[in-house]
Amino acid sequence: MMAMTQERDTAAAELGDGQKRLQIIDGARAMFLAQGFDGASMGEIARKAGVSKGTLYVYFDSKEDLFQVVAHEECLAQAEQVFQLDPADHDVSAVLARLGTAFVKFLCQPSRLAAVRTVMSISERMPDIGRKFYETGPAVGIGRVAAYIEAQRAAGVLDVDDSEVAAAQFLESCTATLVKPMLFGFGVVPEQARIDHVVGIAVRLFMAAYRKRAS
């Protein structure tokens, strides 16, 4: 026990705070994607990251703690890359087409789907991980789209009773026939023409349902 404490203290003294943490997260991400949560050990993660096991434990108390951080980083990437919406842009069809295309392309990256599979595989016995992944990922995306929809309702562009449901409906429609086959391991990354086709249908359905009609 004392030896481990001394190793941690030595490792902490040698570390640059930000860069080493990122190095560990990158190594953990690679191991979790390759071997899943159960298959990846802290020792293997440390080797992949190029750090000692003691250094690993300076930053993360457990594999669960480390996995939650990796999953959170994935969710932040989605929010920042996809869900940047300008409420002052009232060209709803164009905004949703760009959003839907970016959303599908992001989700259809094999590494992103692998992260989702890993969360799903452990969420039943570790529901807190599943809850946090949902709250910082899908729920944030739905919330940002709902906020944009609500801004368009206030501007008189859309007529929506429930912006949250409308946002979730649109995002689900964009992924139809594209994401689930890949999620279950037998689909391929869709071509741009197929993405444009499916997202175009989703946009037209949304506008048909929620465009503000003249009185």
C-alpha positions in Angstrom: 0.0 0.0 0.0 2.8 2.4 0.9 4.6 1.5 -2.3 1.6 2.4 -4.4 1.2 5.7 -2.5 4.8 6.5 -3.1 4.5 5.7 -6.8 1.4 7.9 -7.0 3.3 10.8 -5.3 6.3 10.4 -7.6 4.1 10.2 -10.7 2.1 13.3 -9.7 5.3 15.3 -9.2 6.5 14.4 -12.7 3.3 15.1 -14.6 2.3 18.0 -16.8 -1.3 18.3 -15.7 -3.2 18.7 -19.0 -1.2 16.8 -21.6 -0.7 13.6 -19.5 -4.4 13.4 -18.8 -5.2 13.7 -22.5 -2.6 11.0 -23.2 -4.4 8.7 -20.7 -7.8 9.4 -22.1 -6.6 8.7 -25.7 -5.1 5.4 -24.6 -8.2 4.4 -22.7 -10.4 5.3 -25.7 -8.4 3.0 -27.9 -8.5 0.1 -25.5 -12.3 0.5 -24.8 -13.1 0.6 -28.5 -10.8 -2.4 -29.2 -11.7 -4.6 -26.3 -14.9 -3.2 -24.8 -15.3 -2.1 -21.1 -14.9 -5.6 -19.6 -12.0 -6.6 -21.8 -9.8 -3.6 -21.1 -7.8 -3.6 -17.9 -6.2 -0.7 -16.2 -2.8 -2.2 -16.8 -3.4 -2.5 -20.5 -4.8 1.1 -20.6 -1.6 2.3 -18.9 0.6 0.6 -21.4 -1.4 1.9 -24.3 -1.2 5.4 -22.9 2.6 5.1 -22.3 2.3 5.7 -18.5 2.8 3.7 -15.4 -0.2 2.2 -13.5 0.6 4.5 -10.6 0.4 7.6 -12.9 -3.0 6.3 -14.2 -4.4 6.2 -10.7 -3.2 9.7 -10.0 -5.9 10.9 -12.5 -8.5 8.2 -12.3 -9.7 6.2 -9.3 -11.2 3.3 -11.3 -11.9 1.9 -14.7 -15.5 3.1 -14.3 -14.3 6.6 -13.6 -12.1 6.6 -16.6 -14.8 5.2 -18.9 -17.2 7.9 -17.8 -14.7 10.5 -18.8 -14.0 8.9 -22.2 -17.8 8.7 -22.8 -18.2 12.3 -21.7 -15.5 13.4 -24.2 -17.4 11.6 -27.0 -20.6 13.4 -26.0 -18.9 16.8 -26.0 -17.4 16.2 -29.4 -20.9 15.6 -30.8 -22.4 18.7 -29.2 -19.6 20.9 -30.4 -19.3 19.5 -33.9 -23.0 19.0 -34.7 -25.3 21.0 -32.6 -24.2 24.6 -33.2 -27.5 26.3 -34.2 -28.2 30.0 -34.7 -31.7 30.9 -33.4 -31.6 34.1 -35.6 -31.4 31.9 -38.8 -35.0 31.5 -39.8 -34.3 29.3 -42.9 -35.4 26.3 -41.0 -35.2 23.8 -44.0 -31.6 24.8 -44.7 -30.6 24.7 -41.0 -32.2 21.3 -40.5 -30.6 19.9 -43.6 -27.2 20.9 -42.5 -27.8 19.6 -39.0 -29.2 16.3 -40.1 -26.3 15.6 -42.5 -23.7 16.5 -39.9 -25.5 14.4 -37.3 -25.7 11.3 -39.5 -22.1 11.6 -40.5 -21.0 11.9 -36.9 -23.0 8.9 -35.7 -21.9 6.7 -38.7 -18.2 6.9 -37.8 -17.3 3.4 -36.6 -15.5 4.7 -33.5 -18.6 6.6 -32.4 -20.9 3.6 -32.8 -18.4 1.4 -30.9 -18.6 3.8 -28.0 -22.4 3.6 -28.1 -22.3 -0.2 -28.1 -19.9 -0.3 -25.2 -22.2 1.9 -23.1 -25.2 -0.2 -24.0 -23.4 -3.4 -23.1 -22.7 -2.2 -19.5 -25.7 0.1 -18.8 -27.9 -2.6 -17.3 -25.4 -3.4 -14.5 -24.0 0.2 -14.3 -27.0 2.4 -15.0 -25.3 5.5 -13.8 -22.9 5.3 -16.7 -25.8 4.9 -19.1 -27.7 7.8 -17.5 -24.7 10.1 -17.7 -24.0 9.2 -21.3 -27.6 9.9 -22.3 -27.8 13.2 -20.3 -24.5 14.6 -21.7 -25.0 13.2 -25.3 -28.5 12.5 -26.8 -30.3 14.7 -24.3 -28.0 17.7 -25.0 -28.5 17.3 -28.7 -32.3 17.1 -28.4 -32.2 20.1 -26.1 -30.3 22.3 -28.5 -32.5 21.4 -31.4 -35.6 22.0 -29.3 -34.2 25.4 -28.3 -33.8 26.3 -32.0 -37.3 25.1 -32.8 -38.7 27.1 -29.9 -36.9 30.2 -31.2 -38.5 29.6 -34.6 -41.9 29.2 -33.0 -41.5 32.5 -31.2 -40.5 34.1 -34.5 -43.7 32.9 -36.1 -41.9 30.5 -38.5 -43.0 27.2 -36.9 -46.2 26.0 -35.2 -45.1 23.4 -32.7 -46.9 22.2 -29.6 -43.9 20.3 -28.1 -40.5 21.4 -29.2 -38.7 18.6 -27.4 -40.7 15.9 -29.1 -40.4 17.6 -32.5 -36.6 17.8 -32.1 -36.4 14.1 -31.1 -38.6 13.1 -34.0 -36.5 15.0 -36.5 -33.2 13.5 -35.3 -34.7 10.0 -35.3 -36.0 10.5 -38.8 -32.5 11.5 -40.1 -31.0 8.3 -38.9 -33.7 6.0 -40.4 -32.2 3.1 -42.3 -28.7 4.5 -41.8 -27.5 4.2 -38.3 -29.1 1.0 -36.8 -27.7 -1.4 -39.4 -24.2 -0.1 -38.5 -25.0 -0.2 -34.8 -25.8 -3.9 -35.0 -22.7 -4.6 -37.0 -23.8 -5.4 -40.5 -24.3 -2.1 -42.2 -21.7 0.1 -44.0 -21.0 3.8 -43.9 -23.7 5.4 -46.1 -22.7 7.3 -49.2 -23.4 11.0 -49.3 -26.2 10.6 -51.8 -28.0 8.2 -49.4 -27.6 10.6 -46.5 -28.9 13.5 -48.5 -31.9 11.4 -49.6 -32.9 10.3 -46.1 -32.2 13.7 -44.4 -34.1 15.4 -47.2 -37.2 13.3 -46.4 -36.8 14.0 -42.7 -36.7 17.8 -43.4 -39.7 17.7 -45.7 -41.7 15.7 -43.1 -40.8 18.1 -40.4 -41.7 21.2 -42.4 -45.0 19.6 -43.5 -45.9 18.9 -39.9 -44.7 22.1 -38.3 -44.5 25.0 -40.8 -46.6 28.0 -39.7 -49.6 28.3 -42.0 -51.1 31.6 -43.0 -54.3 32.4 -41.0 
